[in-house]
Every structure is written in structure tokens, then in C-alpha cells.
Amino acid sequence: MARDPLHPDVIYRDERCFVVRDIDPKAPVHLLIIPNMPINGLDYISPAMEATMGHLFVVAAEMARREGVTISGYRLVVNNGADAGQTIAWPHMHLLGGRGLGDMG
């Protein structure tokens, strides 16, 4: 899992996804884990995408270890649609941590 020298904002990249820091962080650690394959929305995910979508969780766990938030805890969030606060057109995962995040209500 290496940094991408061609895209310095990318802190991780592999054949299925890449990771960047959020430009408007909501926590001290706020990463976006973004699949490489184009997906129009969560409603369009098919069984053929299962391995890629599951891989996002594997990468999230590794990034949490790298960022030092595994012991204190972290949150994984996927927003879908305007009412959920989705601002990037394709599904992606947020990893937030580094402080108490409170409840989701």
C-alpha cells in the first residue's frame, strides 16, 4: 500500500480503490475511500461489484491503523442521495476519527 507519486493528494491506491484526505474535514482524521470503478449510486451496485465494495472495508481498516485511530475508534459512513448529504456523485466511504464523534442523530 503505497503513496501515489503521480497524484500527491492520493495517500493510497490499488487496483480497486484510492484514498484521499477530505478537503473539508469533519474530524481530525477524515479520509475518503473511493472505488476506481464508476458507480452511479448505491442503488446501482450489483453482485458483480461485491468484491470491490467489500475491499473498501479492508482498506478502511488498514487506513485506520495507519492513522492511529483503531484503539480510540472510528466511524465509516456511506451517504446516498441529497438528503443523506452526498456531495460526490459516485458512492464512496468516509473514515472519520481522532476525536469523540457523538451519536448519529
Gaussian input, Z-matrix of N, CA and C with variables (Angstrom, degrees):
# hf/3-21g

backbone

0 1
 N
 C     1     B1
 C     2     B2     1     A1
 N     3     B3     2     A2     1     D1
 C     4     B4     3     A3     2     D2
 C     5     B5     4     A4     3     D3
 N     6     B6     5     A5     4     D4
 C     7     B7     6     A6     5     D5
 C     8     B8     7     A7     6     D6
 N     9     B9     8     A8     7     D7
 C    10    B10     9     A9     8     D8
 C    11    B11    10    A10     9     D9
 N    12    B12    11    A11    10    D10
 C    13    B13    12    A12    11    D11
 C    14    B14    13    A13    12    D12
 N    15    B15    14    A14    13    D13
 C    16    B16    15    A15    14    D14
 C    17    B17    16    A16    15    D15
 N    18    B18    17    A17    16    D16
 C    19    B19    18    A18    17    D17
 C    20    B20    19    A19    18    D18
 N    21    B21    20    A20    19    D19
 C    22    B22    21    A21    20    D20
 C    23    B23    22    A22    21    D21
 N    24    B24    23    A23    22    D22
 C    25    B25    24    A24    23    D23
 C    26    B26    25    A25    24    D24
 N    27    B27    26    A26    25    D25
 C    28    B28    27    A27    26    D26
 C    29    B29    28    A28    27    D27
 N    30    B30    29    A29    28    D28
 C    31    B31    30    A30    29    D29
 C    32    B32    31    A31    30    D30
 N    33    B33    32    A32    31    D31
 C    34    B34    33    A33    32    D32
 C    35    B35    34    A34    33    D33
 N    36    B36    35    A35    34    D34
 C    37    B37    36    A36    35    D35
 C    38    B38    37    A37    36    D36
 N    39    B39    38    A38    37    D37
 C    40    B40    39    A39    38    D38
 C    41    B41    40    A40    39    D39
 N    42    B42    41    A41    40    D40
 C    43    B43    42    A42    41    D41
 C    44    B44    43    A43    42    D42
 N    45    B45    44    A44    43    D43
 C    46    B46    45    A45    44    D44
 C    47    B47    46    A46    45    D45
 N    48    B48    47    A47    46    D46
 C    49    B49    48    A48    47    D47
 C    50    B50    49    A49    48    D48
 N    51    B51    50    A50    49    D49
 C    52    B52    51    A51    50    D50
 C    53    B53    52    A52    51    D51
 N    54    B54    53    A53    52    D52
 C    55    B55    54    A54    53    D53
 C    56    B56    55    A55    54    D54
 N    57    B57    56    A56    55    D55
 C    58    B58    57    A57    56    D56
 C    59    B59    58    A58    57    D57
 N    60    B60    59    A59    58    D58
 C    61    B61    60    A60    59    D59
 C    62    B62    61    A61    60    D60
 N    63    B63    62    A62    61    D61
 C    64    B64    63    A63    62    D62
 C    65    B65    64    A64    63    D63
 N    66    B66    65    A65    64    D64
 C    67    B67    66    A66    65    D65
 C    68    B68    67    A67    66    D66
 N    69    B69    68    A68    67    D67
 C    70    B70    69    A69    68    D68
 C    71    B71    70    A70    69    D69
 N    72    B72    71    A71    70    D70
 C    73    B73    72    A72    71    D71
 C    74    B74    73    A73    72    D72
 N    75    B75    74    A74    73    D73
 C    76    B76    75    A75    74    D74
 C    77    B77    76    A76    75    D75
 N    78    B78    77    A77    76    D76
 C    79    B79    78    A78    77    D77
 C    80    B80    79    A79    78    D78
 N    81    B81    80    A80    79    D79
 C    82    B82    81    A81    80    D80
 C    83    B83    82    A82    81    D81
 N    84    B84    83    A83    82    D82
 C    85    B85    84    A84    83    D83
 C    86    B86    85    A85    84    D84
 N    87    B87    86    A86    85    D85
 C    88    B88    87    A87    86    D86
 C    89    B89    88    A88    87    D87
 N    90    B90    89    A89    88    D88
 C    91    B91    90    A90    89    D89
 C    92    B92    91    A91    90    D90
 N    93    B93    92    A92    91    D91
 C    94    B94    93    A93    92    D92
 C    95    B95    94    A94    93    D93
 N    96    B96    95    A95    94    D94
 C    97    B97    96    A96    95    D95
 C    98    B98    97    A97    96    D96
 N    99    B99    98    A98    97    D97
 C   100   B100    99    A99    98    D98
 C   101   B101   100   A100    99    D99
 N   102   B102   101   A101   100   D100
 C   103   B103   102   A102   101   D101
 C   104   B104   103   A103   102   D102
 N   105   B105   104   A104   103   D103
 C   106   B106   105   A105   104   D104
 C   107   B107   106   A106   105   D105
 N   108   B108   107   A107   106   D106
 C   109   B109   108   A108   107   D107
 C   110   B110   109   A109   108   D108
 N   111   B111   110   A110   109   D109
 C   112   B112   111   A111   110   D110
 C   113   B113   112   A112   111   D111
 N   114   B114   113   A113   112   D112
 C   115   B115   114   A114   113   D113
 C   116   B116   115   A115   114   D114
 N   117   B117   116   A116   115   D115
 C   118   B118   117   A117   116   D116
 C   119   B119   118   A118   117   D117
 N   120   B120   119   A119   118   D118
 C   121   B121   120   A120   119   D119
 C   122   B122   121   A121   120   D120
 N   123   B123   122   A122   121   D121
 C   124   B124   123   A123   122   D122
 C   125   B125   124   A124   123   D123
 N   126   B126   125   A125   124   D124
 C   127   B127   126   A126   125   D125
 C   128   B128   127   A127   126   D126
 N   129   B129   128   A128   127   D127
 C   130   B130   129   A129   128   D128
 C   131   B131   130   A130   129   D129
 N   132   B132   131   A131   130   D130
 C   133   B133   132   A132   131   D131
 C   134   B134   133   A133   132   D132
 N   135   B135   134   A134   133   D133
 C   136   B136   135   A135   134   D134
 C   137   B137   136   A136   135   D135
 N   138   B138   137   A137   136   D136
 C   139   B139   138   A138   137   D137
 C   140   B140   139   A139   138   D138
 N   141   B141   140   A140   139   D139
 C   142   B142   141   A141   140   D140
 C   143   B143   142   A142   141   D141
 N   144   B144   143   A143   142   D142
 C   145   B145   144   A144   143   D143
 C   146   B146   145   A145   144   D144
 N   147   B147   146   A146   145   D145
 C   148   B148   147   A147   146   D146
 C   149   B149   148   A148   147   D147
 N   150   B150   149   A149   148   D148
 C   151   B151   150   A150   149   D149
 C   152   B152   151   A151   150   D150
 N   153   B153   152   A152   151   D151
 C   154   B154   153   A153   152   D152
 C   155   B155   154   A154   153   D153
 N   156   B156   155   A155   154   D154
 C   157   B157   156   A156   155   D155
 C   158   B158   157   A157   156   D156
 N   159   B159   158   A158   157   D157
 C   160   B160   159   A159   158   D158
 C   161   B161   160   A160   159   D159
 N   162   B162   161   A161   160   D160
 C   163   B163   162   A162   161   D161
 C   164   B164   163   A163   162   D162
 N   165   B165   164   A164   163   D163
 C   166   B166   165   A165   164   D164
 C   167   B167   166   A166   165   D165
 N   168   B168   167   A167   166   D166
 C   169   B169   168   A168   167   D167
 C   170   B170   169   A169   168   D168
 N   171   B171   170   A170   169   D169
 C   172   B172   171   A171   170   D170
 C   173   B173   172   A172   171   D171
 N   174   B174   173   A173   172   D172
 C   175   B175   174   A174   173   D173
 C   176   B176   175   A175   174   D174
 N   177   B177   176   A176   175   D175
 C   178   B178   177   A177   176   D176
 C   179   B179   178   A178   177   D177
 N   180   B180   179   A179   178   D178
 C   181   B181   180   A180   179   D179
 C   182   B182   181   A181   180   D180
 N   183   B183   182   A182   181   D181
 C   184   B184   183   A183   182   D182
 C   185   B185   184   A184   183   D183
 N   186   B186   185   A185   184   D184
 C   187   B187   186   A186   185   D185
 C   188   B188   187   A187   186   D186
 N   189   B189   188   A188   187   D187
 C   190   B190   189   A189   188   D188
 C   191   B191   190   A190   189   D189
 N   192   B192   191   A191   190   D190
 C   193   B193   192   A192   191   D191
 C   194   B194   193   A193   192   D192
 N   195   B195   194   A194   193   D193
 C   196   B196   195   A195   194   D194
 C   197   B197   196   A196   195   D195
 N   198   B198   197   A197   196   D196
 C   199   B199   198   A198   197   D197
 C   200   B200   199   A199   198   D198
 N   201   B201   200   A200   199   D199
 C   202   B202   201   A201   200   D200
 C   203   B203   202   A202   201   D201
 N   204   B204   203   A203   202   D202
 C   205   B205   204   A204   203   D203
 C   206   B206   205   A205   204   D204
 N   207   B207   206   A206   205   D205
 C   208   B208   207   A207   206   D206
 C   209   B209   208   A208   207   D207
 N   210   B210   209   A209   208   D208
 C   211   B211   210   A210   209   D209
 C   212   B212   211   A211   210   D210
 N   213   B213   212   A212   211   D211
 C   214   B214   213   A213   212   D212
 C   215   B215   214   A214   213   D213
 N   216   B216   215   A215   214   D214
 C   217   B217   216   A216   215   D215
 C   218   B218   217   A217   216   D216
 N   219   B219   218   A218   217   D217
 C   220   B220   219   A219   218   D218
 C   221   B221   220   A220   219   D219
 N   222   B222   221   A221   220   D220
 C   223   B223   222   A222   221   D221
 C   224   B224   223   A223   222   D222
 N   225   B225   224   A224   223   D223
 C   226   B226   225   A225   224   D224
 C   227   B227   226   A226   225   D225
 N   228   B228   227   A227   226   D226
 C   229   B229   228   A228   227   D227
 C   230   B230   229   A229   228   D228
 N   231   B231   230   A230   229   D229
 C   232   B232   231   A231   230   D230
 C   233   B233   232   A232   231   D231
 N   234   B234   233   A233   232   D232
 C   235   B235   234   A234   233   D233
 C   236   B236   235   A235   234   D234
 N   237   B237   236   A236   235   D235
 C   238   B238   237   A237   236   D236
 C   239   B239   238   A238   237   D237
 N   240   B240   239   A239   238   D238
 C   241   B241   240   A240   239   D239
 C   242   B242   241   A241   240   D240
 N   243   B243   242   A242   241   D241
 C   244   B244   243   A243   242   D242
 C   245   B245   244   A244   243   D243
 N   246   B246   245   A245   244   D244
 C   247   B247   246   A246   245   D245
 C   248   B248   247   A247   246   D246
 N   249   B249   248   A248   247   D247
 C   250   B250   249   A249   248   D248
 C   251   B251   250   A250   249   D249
 N   252   B252   251   A251   250   D250
 C   253   B253   252   A252   251   D251
 C   254   B254   253   A253   252   D252
 N   255   B255   254   A254   253   D253
 C   256   B256   255   A255   254   D254
 C   257   B257   256   A256   255   D255
 N   258   B258   257   A257   256   D256
 C   259   B259   258   A258   257   D257
 C   260   B260   259   A259   258   D258
 N   261   B261   260   A260   259   D259
 C   262   B262   261   A261   260   D260
 C   263   B263   262   A262   261   D261
 N   264   B264   263   A263   262   D262
 C   265   B265   264   A264   263   D263
 C   266   B266   265   A265   264   D264
 N   267   B267   266   A266   265   D265
 C   268   B268   267   A267   266   D266
 C   269   B269   268   A268   267   D267
 N   270   B270   269   A269   268   D268
 C   271   B271   270   A270   269   D269
 C   272   B272   271   A271   270   D270
 N   273   B273   272   A272   271   D271
 C   274   B274   273   A273   272   D272
 C   275   B275   274   A274   273   D273
 N   276   B276   275   A275   274   D274
 C   277   B277   276   A276   275   D275
 C   278   B278   277   A277   276   D276
 N   279   B279   278   A278   277   D277
 C   280   B280   279   A279   278   D278
 C   281   B281   280   A280   279   D279
 N   282   B282   281   A281   280   D280
 C   283   B283   282   A282   281   D281
 C   284   B284   283   A283   282   D282
 N   285   B285   284   A284   283   D283
 C   286   B286   285   A285   284   D284
 C   287   B287   286   A286   285   D285
 N   288   B288   287   A287   286   D286
 C   289   B289   288   A288   287   D287
 C   290   B290   289   A289   288   D288
 N   291   B291   290   A290   289   D289
 C   292   B292   291   A291   290   D290
 C   293   B293   292   A292   291   D291
 N   294   B294   293   A293   292   D292
 C   295   B295   294   A294   293   D293
 C   296   B296   295   A295   294   D294
 N   297   B297   296   A296   295   D295
 C   298   B298   297   A297   296   D296
 C   299   B299   298   A298   297   D297
 N   300   B300   299   A299   298   D298
 C   301   B301   300   A300   299   D299
 C   302   B302   301   A301   300   D300
 N   303   B303   302   A302   301   D301
 C   304   B304   303   A303   302   D302
 C   305   B305   304   A304   303   D303
 N   306   B306   305   A305   304   D304
 C   307   B307   306   A306   305   D305
 C   308   B308   307   A307   306   D306
 N   309   B309   308   A308   307   D307
 C   310   B310   309   A309   308   D308
 C   311   B311   310   A310   309   D309
 N   312   B312   311   A311   310   D310
 C   313   B313   312   A312   311   D311
 C   314   B314   313   A313   312   D312

   B1=1.4502
   B2=1.5244
   B3=1.2880
   B4=1.4592
   B5=1.5151
   B6=1.3158
   B7=1.4651
   B8=1.5302
   B9=1.3337
   B10=1.4645
   B11=1.5267
   B12=1.3475
   B13=1.4663
   B14=1.5302
   B15=1.3266
   B16=1.4630
   B17=1.5270
   B18=1.3162
   B19=1.4629
   B20=1.5309
   B21=1.3345
   B22=1.4636
   B23=1.5276
   B24=1.3467
   B25=1.4623
   B26=1.5222
   B27=1.3251
   B28=1.4597
   B29=1.5239
   B30=1.3356
   B31=1.4647
   B32=1.5261
   B33=1.3254
   B34=1.4637
   B35=1.5289
   B36=1.3165
   B37=1.4695
   B38=1.5214
   B39=1.3209
   B40=1.4581
   B41=1.5229
   B42=1.3320
   B43=1.4646
   B44=1.5245
   B45=1.3423
   B46=1.4682
   B47=1.5214
   B48=1.3484
   B49=1.4646
   B50=1.5203
   B51=1.3352
   B52=1.4603
   B53=1.5224
   B54=1.3416
   B55=1.4633
   B56=1.5176
   B57=1.3386
   B58=1.4647
   B59=1.5209
   B60=1.3218
   B61=1.4622
   B62=1.5262
   B63=1.3247
   B64=1.4614
   B65=1.5246
   B66=1.3330
   B67=1.4697
   B68=1.5280
   B69=1.3295
   B70=1.4641
   B71=1.5281
   B72=1.3410
   B73=1.4665
   B74=1.5243
   B75=1.3360
   B76=1.4624
   B77=1.5264
   B78=1.3157
   B79=1.4659
   B80=1.5266
   B81=1.3438
   B82=1.4657
   B83=1.5303
   B84=1.3166
   B85=1.4624
   B86=1.5243
   B87=1.3179
   B88=1.4694
   B89=1.5212
   B90=1.3220
   B91=1.4594
   B92=1.5228
   B93=1.3255
   B94=1.4565
   B95=1.5184
   B96=1.3215
   B97=1.4584
   B98=1.5260
   B99=1.3286
   B100=1.4620
   B101=1.5264
   B102=1.3379
   B103=1.4644
   B104=1.5220
   B105=1.3311
   B106=1.4653
   B107=1.5227
   B108=1.3363
   B109=1.4619
   B110=1.5250
   B111=1.3280
   B112=1.4614
   B113=1.5275
   B114=1.3206
   B115=1.4629
   B116=1.5254
   B117=1.3139
   B118=1.4646
   B119=1.5200
   B120=1.2969
   B121=1.4569
   B122=1.5157
   B123=1.3191
   B124=1.4607
   B125=1.5216
   B126=1.3280
   B127=1.4615
   B128=1.5242
   B129=1.3243
   B130=1.4653
   B131=1.5289
   B132=1.3153
   B133=1.4623
   B134=1.5244
   B135=1.3217
   B136=1.4613
   B137=1.5290
   B138=1.3371
   B139=1.4645
   B140=1.5297
   B141=1.3219
   B142=1.4679
   B143=1.5295
   B144=1.3207
   B145=1.4693
   B146=1.5288
   B147=1.3254
   B148=1.4591
   B149=1.5249
   B150=1.3144
   B151=1.4674
   B152=1.5220
   B153=1.3188
   B154=1.4643
   B155=1.5167
   B156=1.3232
   B157=1.4605
   B158=1.5314
   B159=1.3243
   B160=1.4598
   B161=1.5188
   B162=1.3159
   B163=1.4675
   B164=1.5287
   B165=1.3278
   B166=1.4639
   B167=1.5268
   B168=1.3295
   B169=1.4654
   B170=1.5276
   B171=1.3175
   B172=1.4675
   B173=1.5293
   B174=1.3261
   B175=1.4638
   B176=1.5246
   B177=1.3252
   B178=1.4700
   B179=1.5249
   B180=1.3214
   B181=1.4682
   B182=1.5273
   B183=1.3226
   B184=1.4677
   B185=1.5245
   B186=1.3231
   B187=1.4649
   B188=1.5260
   B189=1.3240
   B190=1.4647
   B191=1.5237
   B192=1.3350
   B193=1.4725
   B194=1.5248
   B195=1.3246
   B196=1.4697
   B197=1.5249
   B198=1.3153
   B199=1.4698
   B200=1.5267
   B201=1.3282
   B202=1.4576
   B203=1.5196
   B204=1.3375
   B205=1.4673
   B206=1.5264
   B207=1.3290
   B208=1.4630
   B209=1.5239
   B210=1.3136
   B211=1.4678
   B212=1.5206
   B213=1.3243
   B214=1.4682
   B215=1.5237
   B216=1.3142
   B217=1.4569
   B218=1.5125
   B219=1.3053
   B220=1.4626
   B221=1.5210
   B222=1.3100
   B223=1.4616
   B224=1.5224
   B225=1.3393
   B226=1.4570
   B227=1.5204
   B228=1.3368
   B229=1.4648
   B230=1.5192
   B231=1.3309
   B232=1.4587
   B233=1.5231
   B234=1.3236
   B235=1.4601
   B236=1.5251
   B237=1.3432
   B238=1.4654
   B239=1.5225
   B240=1.3197
   B241=1.4577
   B242=1.5138
   B243=1.3243
   B244=1.4636
   B245=1.5257
   B246=1.3293
   B247=1.4633
   B248=1.5248
   B249=1.3188
   B250=1.4676
   B251=1.5171
   B252=1.3353
   B253=1.4569
   B254=1.5102
   B255=1.3302
   B256=1.4671
   B257=1.5249
   B258=1.3400
   B259=1.4646
   B260=1.5250
   B261=1.3272
   B262=1.4628
   B263=1.5237
   B264=1.3121
   B265=1.4611
   B266=1.5280
   B267=1.3265
   B268=1.4593
   B269=1.5292
   B270=1.3381
   B271=1.4649
   B272=1.5232
   B273=1.3023
   B274=1.4588
   B275=1.5182
   B276=1.3021
   B277=1.4565
   B278=1.5221
   B279=1.3321
   B280=1.4594
   B281=1.5229
   B282=1.3157
   B283=1.4596
   B284=1.5167
   B285=1.3395
   B286=1.4660
   B287=1.5182
   B288=1.3209
   B289=1.4532
   B290=1.5144
   B291=1.3142
   B292=1.4541
   B293=1.5155
   B294=1.3394
   B295=1.4690
   B296=1.5231
   B297=1.3306
   B298=1.4565
   B299=1.5218
   B300=1.3080
   B301=1.4628
   B302=1.5252
   B303=1.3112
   B304=1.4586
   B305=1.5171
   B306=1.3445
   B307=1.4623
   B308=1.5227
   B309=1.2946
   B310=1.4658
   B311=1.5262
   B312=1.3209
   B313=1.4689
   B314=1.4689
   A1=108.47
   A2=115.68
   A3=119.89
   A4=111.87
   A5=114.33
   A6=121.97
   A7=108.96
   A8=116.67
   A9=121.99
   A10=109.13
   A11=119.39
   A12=121.00
   A13=113.48
   A14=118.47
   A15=121.36
   A16=112.96
   A17=116.86
   A18=122.62
   A19=107.62
   A20=118.31
   A21=120.92
   A22=114.59
   A23=118.57
   A24=119.95
   A25=111.80
   A26=116.86
   A27=121.90
   A28=107.86
   A29=116.36
   A30=119.64
   A31=112.11
   A32=116.58
   A33=121.76
   A34=107.96
   A35=116.17
   A36=120.93
   A37=108.49
   A38=115.94
   A39=121.62
   A40=108.08
   A41=116.70
   A42=120.09
   A43=113.25
   A44=117.84
   A45=120.14
   A46=114.88
   A47=117.68
   A48=118.93
   A49=111.13
   A50=114.37
   A51=120.68
   A52=108.27
   A53=115.74
   A54=121.96
   A55=109.29
   A56=115.47
   A57=122.55
   A58=108.24
   A59=115.77
   A60=120.65
   A61=108.23
   A62=116.43
   A63=120.91
   A64=109.37
   A65=117.65
   A66=120.69
   A67=112.12
   A68=117.88
   A69=123.08
   A70=107.76
   A71=117.21
   A72=120.34
   A73=113.12
   A74=114.41
   A75=122.35
   A76=111.61
   A77=117.11
   A78=123.80
   A79=107.09
   A80=117.63
   A81=119.47
   A82=113.26
   A83=116.77
   A84=121.82
   A85=106.36
   A86=117.12
   A87=121.52
   A88=107.65
   A89=114.63
   A90=121.77
   A91=110.21
   A92=116.20
   A93=122.52
   A94=107.89
   A95=116.35
   A96=122.99
   A97=105.69
   A98=115.86
   A99=121.43
   A100=109.96
   A101=117.47
   A102=118.73
   A103=111.13
   A104=116.61
   A105=121.43
   A106=111.98
   A107=116.79
   A108=119.17
   A109=110.01
   A110=117.61
   A111=119.55
   A112=110.66
   A113=116.09
   A114=122.75
   A115=106.37
   A116=117.49
   A117=120.91
   A118=113.33
   A119=118.53
   A120=122.64
   A121=109.34
   A122=117.12
   A123=120.47
   A124=111.56
   A125=116.89
   A126=120.62
   A127=112.54
   A128=117.35
   A129=121.95
   A130=112.66
   A131=117.61
   A132=120.12
   A133=108.88
   A134=115.63
   A135=121.50
   A136=109.88
   A137=117.30
   A138=119.84
   A139=112.96
   A140=118.04
   A141=120.72
   A142=111.92
   A143=117.13
   A144=121.77
   A145=112.58
   A146=116.81
   A147=121.59
   A148=112.86
   A149=118.20
   A150=120.78
   A151=111.04
   A152=116.95
   A153=120.03
   A154=110.94
   A155=117.65
   A156=120.24
   A157=110.55
   A158=117.72
   A159=120.75
   A160=112.16
   A161=116.38
   A162=121.80
   A163=111.11
   A164=117.64
   A165=120.17
   A166=110.74
   A167=117.67
   A168=120.98
   A169=111.62
   A170=117.31
   A171=121.08
   A172=109.62
   A173=116.59
   A174=121.05
   A175=110.02
   A176=117.81
   A177=120.66
   A178=110.68
   A179=117.39
   A180=120.48
   A181=111.07
   A182=117.00
   A183=120.36
   A184=111.10
   A185=117.60
   A186=120.80
   A187=110.27
   A188=118.07
   A189=121.05
   A190=110.45
   A191=117.23
   A192=120.53
   A193=110.09
   A194=116.52
   A195=120.23
   A196=112.39
   A197=116.86
   A198=121.46
   A199=112.21
   A200=117.45
   A201=121.73
   A202=114.98
   A203=117.48
   A204=119.46
   A205=113.30
   A206=118.02
   A207=118.98
   A208=112.43
   A209=118.08
   A210=120.26
   A211=111.10
   A212=117.51
   A213=120.69
   A214=112.04
   A215=117.35
   A216=121.82
   A217=112.62
   A218=114.61
   A219=121.22
   A220=108.45
   A221=115.12
   A222=121.94
   A223=108.92
   A224=115.29
   A225=121.99
   A226=107.59
   A227=116.45
   A228=121.85
   A229=109.16
   A230=115.53
   A231=122.06
   A232=106.66
   A233=117.04
   A234=122.19
   A235=108.63
   A236=116.32
   A237=120.37
   A238=109.29
   A239=116.13
   A240=121.09
   A241=113.04
   A242=114.70
   A243=121.83
   A244=112.50
   A245=118.47
   A246=120.49
   A247=112.42
   A248=116.98
   A249=121.27
   A250=112.17
   A251=117.16
   A252=120.40
   A253=114.28
   A254=117.74
   A255=120.49
   A256=109.28
   A257=116.43
   A258=121.11
   A259=112.90
   A260=117.87
   A261=122.58
   A262=106.44
   A263=117.46
   A264=122.38
   A265=114.91
   A266=119.26
   A267=119.92
   A268=109.26
   A269=117.25
   A270=120.40
   A271=111.95
   A272=115.23
   A273=123.04
   A274=107.27
   A275=116.73
   A276=122.38
   A277=109.62
   A278=115.61
   A279=121.65
   A280=108.16
   A281=117.19
   A282=123.07
   A283=105.95
   A284=116.70
   A285=122.19
   A286=109.51
   A287=116.91
   A288=121.46
   A289=110.69
   A290=115.03
   A291=120.22
   A292=113.98
   A293=117.54
   A294=123.81
   A295=107.20
   A296=116.09
   A297=119.73
   A298=109.57
   A299=117.08
   A300=121.05
   A301=113.33
   A302=117.98
   A303=120.12
   A304=111.76
   A305=114.17
   A306=117.99
   A307=110.60
   A308=116.33
   A309=121.23
   A310=111.92
   A311=118.58
   A312=121.70
   A313=116.49
   D1=101.35
   D2=-172.64
   D3=-120.43
   D4=157.06
   D5=174.03
   D6=-67.16
   D7=148.72
   D8=-177.62
   D9=-94.14
   D10=109.17
   D11=-176.59
   D12=-67.68
   D13=-23.06
   D14=179.95
   D15=-81.87
   D16=-21.52
   D17=-179.98
   D18=-133.20
   D19=87.85
   D20=-171.60
   D21=-62.44
   D22=-20.88
   D23=176.94
   D24=-73.68
   D25=-19.31
   D26=-179.89
   D27=-82.47
   D28=118.15
   D29=-178.13
   D30=-94.92
   D31=-10.14
   D32=176.19
   D33=-157.25
   D34=143.85
   D35=175.30
   D36=-152.37
   D37=140.21
   D38=169.91
   D39=-142.69
   D40=-167.36
   D41=-175.04
   D42=-70.61
   D43=-14.05
   D44=-176.07
   D45=-113.23
   D46=-22.67
   D47=-175.28
   D48=-160.24
   D49=174.22
   D50=172.33
   D51=-142.92
   D52=162.76
   D53=-176.04
   D54=-130.39
   D55=135.31
   D56=174.67
   D57=-133.07
   D58=160.67
   D59=172.15
   D60=-80.84
   D61=140.53
   D62=178.78
   D63=-65.58
   D64=136.77
   D65=-178.68
   D66=-77.26
   D67=-13.02
   D68=176.80
   D69=-131.59
   D70=69.58
   D71=-170.55
   D72=-63.91
   D73=140.55
   D74=177.08
   D75=-101.48
   D76=1.39
   D77=178.62
   D78=-156.72
   D79=162.64
   D80=178.48
   D81=-54.62
   D82=-36.24
   D83=172.52
   D84=-111.91
   D85=116.85
   D86=177.71
   D87=-144.57
   D88=100.81
   D89=-178.01
   D90=-111.57
   D91=151.25
   D92=172.31
   D93=-111.16
   D94=126.40
   D95=178.16
   D96=-108.30
   D97=113.41
   D98=-167.02
   D99=-120.89
   D100=124.45
   D101=177.68
   D102=-67.40
   D103=146.42
   D104=177.17
   D105=-71.30
   D106=-33.61
   D107=-176.74
   D108=-75.60
   D109=138.89
   D110=178.48
   D111=-70.00
   D112=131.30
   D113=178.15
   D114=-134.18
   D115=127.50
   D116=-176.92
   D117=-72.30
   D118=-23.04
   D119=-179.98
   D120=170.25
   D121=167.61
   D122=-179.76
   D123=-59.07
   D124=-31.07
   D125=-179.29
   D126=-67.77
   D127=-11.66
   D128=-178.44
   D129=-106.16
   D130=5.42
   D131=178.51
   D132=-71.93
   D133=132.35
   D134=-178.30
   D135=-113.53
   D136=166.24
   D137=175.88
   D138=-55.75
   D139=-27.76
   D140=179.12
   D141=-66.28
   D142=-18.59
   D143=-178.81
   D144=-95.57
   D145=2.14
   D146=-174.46
   D147=-56.65
   D148=-44.56
   D149=-178.48
   D150=-63.51
   D151=-41.78
   D152=179.58
   D153=-66.38
   D154=-44.97
   D155=-178.14
   D156=-65.28
   D157=-39.94
   D158=175.84
   D159=-65.42
   D160=-34.86
   D161=179.22
   D162=-61.39
   D163=-31.83
   D164=178.54
   D165=-58.28
   D166=-36.53
   D167=178.23
   D168=-69.04
   D169=-37.69
   D170=176.94
   D171=-62.58
   D172=-45.34
   D173=179.26
   D174=-66.18
   D175=-39.29
   D176=178.22
   D177=-59.07
   D178=-44.02
   D179=179.34
   D180=-62.43
   D181=-41.91
   D182=178.42
   D183=-65.31
   D184=-42.34
   D185=179.82
   D186=-66.04
   D187=-37.79
   D188=176.62
   D189=-61.49
   D190=-40.94
   D191=176.24
   D192=-61.93
   D193=-47.31
   D194=-179.51
   D195=-61.18
   D196=-36.34
   D197=-177.28
   D198=-85.39
   D199=-5.05
   D200=175.78
   D201=74.68
   D202=32.10
   D203=-178.27
   D204=-114.90
   D205=10.76
   D206=-177.73
   D207=-69.38
   D208=-35.60
   D209=-178.52
   D210=-76.67
   D211=-45.75
   D212=-178.29
   D213=-74.58
   D214=-26.81
   D215=178.62
   D216=109.25
   D217=157.22
   D218=179.77
   D219=-152.38
   D220=165.18
   D221=-179.05
   D222=-119.65
   D223=138.85
   D224=171.60
   D225=-111.26
   D226=130.68
   D227=-176.37
   D228=-133.29
   D229=138.24
   D230=170.11
   D231=-126.61
   D232=116.20
   D233=177.63
   D234=-93.49
   D235=142.22
   D236=179.15
   D237=-135.43
   D238=104.51
   D239=177.60
   D240=98.38
   D241=165.86
   D242=-175.11
   D243=-61.06
   D244=-42.88
   D245=-178.39
   D246=-64.88
   D247=-23.23
   D248=178.20
   D249=-87.08
   D250=-7.82
   D251=-179.44
   D252=91.58
   D253=16.16
   D254=179.51
   D255=-68.45
   D256=125.20
   D257=-179.64
   D258=-117.87
   D259=-13.31
   D260=174.58
   D261=-105.91
   D262=134.30
   D263=-168.52
   D264=-64.33
   D265=-25.41
   D266=-177.27
   D267=-110.32
   D268=150.86
   D269=-179.19
   D270=-58.27
   D271=140.63
   D272=177.87
   D273=-155.69
   D274=166.66
   D275=-177.52
   D276=-114.86
   D277=136.37
   D278=173.08
   D279=-97.35
   D280=135.74
   D281=169.80
   D282=-113.36
   D283=118.51
   D284=-179.34
   D285=-122.13
   D286=139.54
   D287=177.86
   D288=-174.25
   D289=-173.22
   D290=178.16
   D291=98.58
   D292=-3.26
   D293=175.13
   D294=-165.03
   D295=168.12
   D296=174.69
   D297=-63.39
   D298=131.36
   D299=-176.03
   D300=-101.69
   D301=-8.47
   D302=179.78
   D303=71.41
   D304=-170.16
   D305=-179.04
   D306=-84.87
   D307=175.38
   D308=-176.56
   D309=-95.36
   D310=-0.59
   D311=-173.49
   D312=-78.28

